[in-house]
Amino acid sequence: MSLKIYLLRHGETKYSQRGAYCGALDAELTTEGHQMAQAFAEAYRTIPWADIYVSPMKRAIATAQPLCDAVGLPMQIRDGLREIGYGAWEDRELDYVRQHYEHDYIRWQTDPAWNPPTDGETAIQIAARALPVITEIESRYKDGNVLLVSHKATIRIILCSLLGIDVGRYRDRIDALAASVCIVKFGIYGPMLEVLGDRSYMPEHLRKRGGT
């Protein structure tokens, strides 16, 4: 057997629904977001889970809760899995940010590895706090299935780091829609991406919502 880490983005929030920046804001799931979480639990409850690691943010905890209830495992809350801090851009939509923070936005678009949103976090900073959680999981589990429930930017940065992709390109190379699942297997040659952004477990009306 090999270790497999399932990276699950939280379900829909009002911010992911409307496309506004939401990082440090502790948003709740929408009704449909809760439905996504329940659909995940129903689809994945038969997997023999070894552990469940979760961001401390409400939207991640609410997404993990149905599966935790179904399989009887507690959450391992890790601060390193929280979402990127968008600083002054929190609760703002793209047009507003482009208009009021044009210089910072262009720099962030060019290379978010080293250029943060205004008063926010860089991809390098996110990798520095998120990857130790992956290291912890690898050290504890040589095989088995571990669920990691986190956020759009954080998951994409983790995947780039594991796959040898420049973290400054995380916004260009990988997507992670609401409640999508990625699976990474850790073998003798290192991490291998087996599944990227799967949402096939959801009812069709939820898949249509996208959740950027």
Secondary structure, DSSP 4 states (H G I P E B T S, - for coil): --EEEEEEE---BHHHHHT---SSS-PPBPHHHHHHHHHHHHHHTTS-EEEEEE-SSHHHHHHHHHHHHHHT---EE-GGGSPPP-GGGTT--HHHHHHHSHHHHHHHHH-TTT-PSTTS--HHHHHHHHHHHHHHHHHH-SSEEEEEEE-HHHHHHHHHHHHT--GGGHHHH----TT-EEEEEEETTEEEEEEEEE-TTS-HHHHTT---
